[in-house]
Amino acid sequence: MSSSEAPARNQGARADTVIMIVTGALVLAAIWYVLTQRQQALRNSPTGFDGLQIWLASEGVSTQSFQGGWLIDQNTIGLLVLPVYDTALDQDKSYPQSEDELLFHQDEIDLEIKPIIEKAERVPTLIVLPKWRRGMRLTGFGHPVLLANKQSVETVLGEILDNPNAKIRYASTPFTEFLYQDGLGQELHAKIYAAQMIDGAGCSPIIGRPGAMLLAECPLPNGHPRQRVLILSDPDLLNNHGLRLEQNAEIALNFMSTHAQDGNILIDYSRQFWLRDRQETQVPERTWADLVQFFAPPFLQLWLGAALAMGIVLWRSSLRYGVARFSPLAFGASKNLAIRARARLMRMSDQDGALLGEYCSARISAATETLFGPAHARHYANEGAFFNYLERHNPKLSARLMTIISNIDNLPPRIPAAEAIHYVDELEQVLEQIANDA
């Protein structure tokens, strides 16, 4: 194999490595996109609350969505909105095995009761009970058959209020209107499809009536009597599906801006407890738990994908290149440096004639390596063997090369630069012809 073929192969190898790295990066990006799109799909769906965030923000009310990942100063929160997408708190959700099971699946996010109660104890909180199965989000159609199981929703309500006697009631008509009065006494009308209402001891209705409350203020379990939490029995008052009905949007704006006062409204989709009080506690800014969270889902999948991609790259690189091979040619580096130093001294002393002799020998050695390869270059680098080869293959070029070498050998040590360049051009032309004819 000629030396010109080796760089081409190395370039192809490098290109393969670059392609593999780019492919791994695209795979990681695809994994990240899928994981983020799951959460985004829920928030943008009919059962999500992105519409509420956009509506309140457009009216000048500071509203944000939160998915966890960092600590939040609880003193900045005016109202925390907690949508509950789980009808079996503290239990791992099951995974559907068929399309029908997927549509009738009740749980979207695994939640625990402890963080929910802790958040409600720290800041004013509006807990939104679950109502629809997953099929509502996937199909976009609200149908009574897609309502969540009544007993499961009652269990969630009972755990939040620590009251097993709390009940869920449904309206007897498809659409139910509810009256809401703002702080100025103005009446607004809410309309809910397949209305879901609650009946709980100690709860005061804000929208609805005792025994059939749509929005209520209820006591927290085992807490101070003044510690109360807002319970929204039907998410269709605030979610993307229900905001467009009747005056639901106006009610949401009035009620939430009033309760938030000057604080920020936070729609919390997270599963953990992220609140802290900077005035009461002096918890370090960062703990080891903050680092561990970057190795939990969905980051865990990203780390595994990165490790897999890096393993493939290292494996393929080891097969293609392997350990650096020993080469006796490496010892020629010092010889090359010595030749360059000698040539520089000759140029500085104006000995172009002597330098041409050294250059002629070096070019013949390079030409023999190109023609015969490194294995036979040492033998043909001798002028006698090289000219014998040329005599057999091209006598004319052999005679011309011999004449040029003889003229260079007979040059005085010092000659004009223009004359030296003339001899170099003649030598290069002959060597180029020899290389082409070979």
C-alpha positions in Angstrom: 0.0 0.0 0.0 1.4 3.4 -1.0 1.8 6.2 1.6 -0.9 8.3 -0.3 -3.5 5.6 0.6 -2.8 5.7 4.3 -4.1 9.2 4.9 -7.3 8.5 3.0 -7.9 5.5 5.3 -7.2 7.6 8.4 -9.6 10.3 7.2 -12.3 7.7 6.6 -11.8 6.4 10.1 -12.0 9.8 11.6 -15.2 10.4 9.6 -16.7 7.2 11.0 -15.9 8.3 14.6 -17.5 11.8 14.0 -20.6 10.1 12.6 -20.9 7.9 15.6 -20.5 10.8 18.0 -23.1 12.9 16.1 -25.5 9.9 16.1 -25.1 9.4 19.9 -25.8 13.1 20.4 -28.9 12.9 18.3 -30.1 9.8 20.3 -29.6 11.7 23.6 -31.5 14.7 22.2 -34.3 12.4 21.1 -34.5 10.9 24.6 -34.6 14.3 26.2 -37.3 15.5 23.8 -39.5 12.5 24.5 -39.2 12.9 28.2 -40.0 16.6 28.2 -42.8 16.2 25.7 -44.7 13.9 28.1 -44.9 16.6 30.7 -45.6 19.2 28.0 -48.4 17.1 26.5 -50.2 16.9 29.9 -49.9 20.7 30.4 -51.2 21.5 27.0 -54.0 18.9 27.0 -57.6 19.6 27.9 -56.9 18.5 31.5 -53.8 20.7 31.8 -53.4 24.2 33.2 -51.2 26.0 30.7 -54.2 28.0 29.5 -54.7 29.3 33.1 -51.1 30.4 33.2 -51.4 32.3 29.9 -54.7 33.8 30.8 -53.6 35.1 34.2 -50.3 36.4 32.9 -52.0 38.2 30.0 -54.1 40.0 32.7 -51.1 41.2 34.6 -51.1 38.4 37.3 -47.7 36.9 37.9 -48.2 33.2 37.2 -45.7 30.4 36.6 -45.6 26.7 36.0 -43.2 24.6 38.1 -42.0 21.0 37.5 -39.5 20.8 40.4 -35.7 20.8 40.3 -34.8 23.7 42.6 -35.8 25.3 45.9 -38.3 28.1 45.9 -38.7 30.8 48.6 -42.1 30.3 50.0 -42.5 33.9 50.9 -42.7 34.8 47.3 -45.8 32.6 46.7 -49.2 34.1 47.0 -51.1 31.0 45.9 -49.9 27.5 45.1 -52.1 25.5 42.7 -51.7 21.8 43.1 -53.4 19.7 40.4 -53.7 16.1 41.6 -53.4 13.7 38.7 -53.3 10.6 40.9 -56.2 8.6 42.3 -54.0 6.3 44.3 -51.7 8.4 46.4 -48.5 6.7 47.8 -48.9 3.9 45.3 -46.9 3.2 42.2 -49.1 3.6 39.1 -49.7 0.6 36.9 -48.8 0.6 33.2 -51.6 -0.2 30.7 -51.1 -3.3 28.5 -53.6 -2.4 25.8 -55.2 0.5 24.1 -58.4 0.2 26.1 -56.4 0.1 29.4 -54.5 3.2 28.3 -57.7 5.2 27.6 -59.3 4.1 30.9 -56.2 4.6 33.0 -56.8 7.0 35.8 -53.3 8.2 36.9 -51.0 10.6 35.1 -48.3 11.4 37.7 -47.4 9.4 40.8 -47.9 11.6 43.9 -47.6 11.2 47.6 -49.8 12.7 50.3 -47.0 13.9 52.5 -45.5 16.6 50.1 -49.1 17.8 49.3 -49.9 18.4 53.0 -46.5 19.9 53.7 -46.9 22.4 50.9 -50.5 23.3 52.0 -49.1 23.9 55.6 -46.5 26.3 54.3 -48.3 28.5 51.8 -51.8 29.3 50.7 -52.7 26.3 48.5 -55.5 25.4 46.1 -55.7 21.6 45.7 -57.4 20.5 42.5 -58.9 17.0 42.8 -58.7 14.5 39.9 -61.8 14.1 37.7 -60.9 12.5 34.3 -59.2 9.4 33.2 -56.3 9.5 30.7 -58.6 9.0 27.8 -59.8 12.6 28.2 -56.3 13.9 27.6 -55.6 11.5 24.7 -58.9 11.9 22.8 -59.9 15.4 23.8 -63.5 14.3 24.4 -65.3 14.7 27.8 -67.7 11.8 28.3 -69.1 10.4 31.5 -67.6 7.1 30.8 -64.1 8.7 31.1 -64.8 10.1 34.6 -62.4 8.8 37.3 -63.7 6.2 39.7 -65.8 7.9 42.3 -64.5 5.8 45.3 -60.9 6.5 44.2 -61.5 10.3 44.2 -63.2 10.1 47.6 -60.2 8.3 48.9 -57.9 11.1 47.7 -60.2 13.7 49.3 -60.4 11.7 52.6 -56.6 11.5 52.7 -56.2 15.3 52.1 -58.8 16.2 54.8 -58.0 13.3 57.0 -61.8 12.6 56.9 -62.9 9.2 55.6 -66.5 10.4 55.6 -65.8 13.0 52.9 -68.0 12.4 49.8 -68.0 13.1 46.1 -71.3 14.0 44.5 -72.2 14.4 40.8 -74.7 16.8 39.3 -77.9 15.3 37.8 -77.8 17.4 34.6 -75.1 17.5 31.9 -74.2 21.2 32.5 -74.5 22.8 35.9 -74.3 26.6 36.6 -72.8 27.9 39.8 -73.0 31.4 41.2 -69.9 33.3 42.3 -69.8 36.7 44.0 -66.6 38.7 43.8 -65.4 41.1 46.5 -67.5 43.9 45.1 -70.7 41.9 45.2 -70.8 41.4 41.4 -72.3 38.0 40.4 -70.5 35.8 37.9 -71.7 32.4 36.6 -69.6 29.3 36.2 -70.7 26.4 34.0 -69.3 22.9 34.5 -69.9 19.8 32.4 -70.7 16.6 34.5 -70.0 18.7 37.6 -68.1 16.9 40.4 -68.8 18.3 43.9 -67.7 17.5 47.5 -69.3 17.2 50.8 -67.0 17.4 53.8 -67.3 18.3 57.4 -65.8 21.6 58.4 -65.6 22.9 54.8 -67.0 26.3 53.9 -68.4 26.7 50.4 -67.0 29.5 48.2 -68.7 28.3 45.0 -71.6 25.9 45.5 -73.6 25.1 48.7 -73.1 22.9 51.7 -73.2 19.3 50.7 -72.5 20.2 47.0 -69.4 22.4 47.0 -67.5 23.1 43.8 -64.8 25.3 45.6 -64.5 25.1 49.3 -62.2 26.1 52.1 -61.4 23.2 54.4 -59.3 22.6 57.5 -56.0 20.9 57.2 -55.6 17.6 59.2 -54.0 17.8 62.7 -53.3 21.5 62.1 -54.1 24.8 63.8 -57.8 25.8 63.3 -56.7 28.7 61.2 -54.7 26.5 58.8 -57.0 25.9 56.0 -56.7 24.8 52.4 -58.7 25.5 49.3 -60.2 22.5 47.6 -61.5 22.6 44.0 -63.6 19.5 43.5 -63.9 19.9 39.7 -60.7 20.9 37.7 -62.9 22.0 34.7 -63.4 25.4 36.4 -59.7 26.2 35.8 -58.2 23.8 33.2 -57.8 24.2 29.5 -61.1 22.4 28.9 -63.3 24.5 31.2 -61.9 28.0 31.0 -63.7 28.8 27.7 -67.1 28.0 29.2 -69.5 30.7 30.4 -67.6 33.1 32.8 -65.1 30.5 34.2 -62.1 32.6 33.0 -63.4 35.7 34.8 -64.0 33.8 38.0 -60.5 32.3 37.9 -59.0 35.7 37.4 -61.0 37.4 40.2 -60.7 34.6 42.7 -57.0 33.8 42.2 -55.8 37.3 42.0 -57.7 38.1 45.2 -56.2 35.2 47.1 -52.7 35.6 45.8 -52.7 39.3 46.7 -49.2 40.6 45.7 -47.6 37.2 45.6 -46.8 34.9 42.7 -49.3 32.2 41.6 -47.4 28.9 41.1 -49.0 26.0 39.2 -47.0 23.1 40.7 -46.7 19.8 38.7 -43.8 18.6 40.8 -43.8 15.5 43.0 -41.4 16.6 45.8 -41.3 19.3 48.4 -39.3 22.3 47.1 -40.4 25.1 49.5 -38.1 26.8 52.0 -38.3 29.8 54.3 -35.1 31.9 54.2 -36.2 33.9 57.2 -36.7 31.0 59.5 -34.1 28.4 58.4 -30.5 28.7 57.4 -30.3 25.7 55.2 -27.2 25.6 53.0 -27.8 26.8 49.4 -26.8 23.4 48.1 -26.7 19.9 49.6 -25.8 16.5 48.3 -29.5 15.9 47.7 -29.4 18.6 45.1 -26.6 16.7 43.3 -28.4 13.4 43.5 -31.5 14.8 41.8 -29.5 15.1 38.6 -29.0 11.4 38.5 -32.8 10.7 39.0 -35.3 10.4 36.2 -35.5 11.9 33.7 -31.7 12.7 34.0 -31.0 9.0 34.7 -32.0 8.1 31.2 -29.7 10.8 29.8 -26.7 9.6 31.8 -27.3 6.0 30.7 -27.6 7.1 27.1 -24.4 9.1 27.3 -22.5 6.2 28.9 -23.8 3.8 26.2 -22.7 6.2 23.4 -19.3 6.8 25.0 -18.9 3.0 25.4 -19.7 2.4 21.8 -17.2 5.2 20.7 -14.4 3.8 22.8 -15.1 0.2 21.7 -15.1 1.1 18.0 -12.0 3.3 18.4 -10.1 0.5 20.1 -11.0 -1.9 17.3 -10.1 0.5 14.5 -7.0 2.1 16.0 -6.0 0.1 19.0 -2.8 0.8 21.0 -0.2 2.9 19.4 2.2 0.5 17.4 6.0 0.7 17.7 7.6 2.0 14.6 11.4 2.1 14.0 10.7 5.2 11.8 10.1 7.1 15.0 13.8 7.2 15.7 14.3 9.1 12.4 12.8 12.3 13.9 16.2 13.2 15.4 17.9 12.6 12.0 15.4 14.9 10.3 16.1 17.6 12.8 19.8 17.2 12.2 19.3 17.5 8.5 17.2 20.6 8.9 19.8 22.2 11.1 22.6 21.4 8.7 20.6 22.8 5.8 19.9 26.0 7.8 23.6 26.4 8.5 24.5 26.0 4.8 21.9 28.6 3.8 23.2 31.0 6.4 26.8 30.5 5.1 25.7 31.0 1.5 26.7 27.4 0.5 23.9 26.8 -1.9 26.0 24.5 -4.1 26.8 22.1 -1.2 23.2 22.3 -0.1 22.0 21.1 -3.5 24.0 17.9 -3.1 22.4 17.1 0.2 19.0 18.0 -1.3 19.6 15.7 -4.3 20.3 12.7 -2.0 17.3 13.4 0.2 15.0 13.6 -2.9 16.2 10.4 -4.4 15.6 8.6 -1.0 12.1 10.0 -0.9 11.5 9.0 -4.5 12.6 5.4 -3.8 10.3 5.2 -0.8 7.4 6.4 -2.9 8.2 3.9 -5.7 9.1 0.8 -3.8 7.6 1.4 -0.3 9.4 1.6 3.1 10.4 -2.1 3.0 12.6 -1.8 -0.1 13.5 1.9 0.0 16.8 1.3 1.9 18.1 -1.0 -0.9 17.1 1.3 -3.8 18.3 4.5 -2.0 21.8 3.6 -3.2 22.4 5.4 -6.4 23.9 2.4 -8.1 20.8 0.2 -7.5 18.4 3.1 -8.4 20.2 3.8 -11.7 20.2 0.0 -12.5 16.5 0.0 -12.1 16.1 3.1 -14.2 18.3 1.7 -17.0 16.1 -1.3 -17.3 12.8 0.6 -17.3 13.6 4.0 -18.9 17.1 4.5 -20.2 16.4 8.1 -21.4 15.2 9.3 -17.9 18.1 7.4 -16.4 20.7 9.2 -18.5 19.0 12.6 -17.9 18.9 12.1 -14.2 22.5 11.0 -14.1 23.5 14.1 -16.0 21.7 16.3 -13.6 23.2 14.6 -10.5 26.7 14.9 -12.1 26.2 18.6 -12.7 25.0 19.1 -9.1 28.0 17.2 -7.7 30.4 19.3 -9.7 28.9 22.6 -8.5 31.1 24.9 -6.4 30.0 25.4 -2.7 28.8 28.9 -3.4 26.5 29.6 -6.4 23.8 32.2 -7.1 20.3 31.4 -5.7 18.8 31.7 -9.2 21.2 29.0 -10.6 20.5 26.7 -7.6 16.7 27.0 -8.2 17.3 26.1 -11.9 19.0 22.8 -10.9 16.3 22.1 -8.4 13.6 22.5 -11.1 15.4 20.2 -13.5 15.7 17.5 -10.7 12.1 17.8 -9.7 10.9 17.5 -13.3 12.9 14.3 -13.9 11.7 12.7 -10.6 8.1 13.6 -11.3 8.4 11.9 -14.8 9.9 8.8 -13.1 7.1 8.7 -10.6 4.5 9.0 -13.3 6.1 6.4 -15.6 6.3 3.9 -12.7 
